[in-house]
Amino acid sequence: MIPWLASDQPFPPVHRALREPNGLLAAGADLSLHRLLDAYRHGIFPWYSEGEPVLWWSPDPRMVLVPGEIAISRSLRKRLRRRTYEIRTDTCFSDVMRACAEPREDQAGTWITAEIVAAYSALHAAGMAHSVEAWAQGELVGGLYGVAIGRMFYGESMFMRATDASKVALAHLARQLERWSFGLIDCQMETAHLASLGAAQMCRKDFLLRLTELVNYPTPTGHWRFDDDLFD
């Protein structure tokens, strides 16, 4: 059994998360700014479908990407050098979220509900959630969004409407975070796609130790701006 959280009730210790389904920790509470930031600081994130209560997770192991260890294929490197896509940051955060929520061939539905979009848009307005966007001929063709606390970035979702657009956005994010001395990009759950880009599993104990260090750096707020020479 997992606890049902009241609005003012703290999260249980993450070691109490279920093994099956992997990482399910608690249900209930809300998606307030305070609740979300407290969750991320403790290695917890919300993930649930329309019609379900808010479900909170802390899986073991955890999929993570070290910014300086992103795997860039030869074809992707060529695309980066050719500047096939224009990369912008924080210019249309909610549009990126809605694009991430669009139906996909391998998914029956989406967890990015209107409630989630509103909650993370509030985080963005507070300067703590960010979007990285790939543009072509004035059209948004790919991107990703996530939350930044200290020197930790929590990736939430990504999308593409043109070849490699989301990979280009992720490559720019990783290169910039490396320059800013960020330690980890949290990818949450394992996928073959993330593994192909250099992400790897980390046990929850080690993840939490690293997390505790990284989130205690100062957190710059406001819109991000990436360097222009990331792939020169």
ABEGO torsion letter per residue (X at the ends): XBBBBBAABBBBBAAABBAOBBGBABBEEBABAAAAAAAAAAGBBBBBBBGBBBBBBBBOBBBBBBAAABBBBAAAAAAAAAGABBBBBGABAAAAAAAAABBBAABABBABBAAAAAAAAAAAAAGABBBBBBBBGGBBAEEBBBBBBEABBBBABBBBABBGAAAAAAAAAAAAAAAAGBABBBAGBBBAAAAAAGBBBBBAAAAAAAAAAAAABBBBBEBBBBBAAAAX
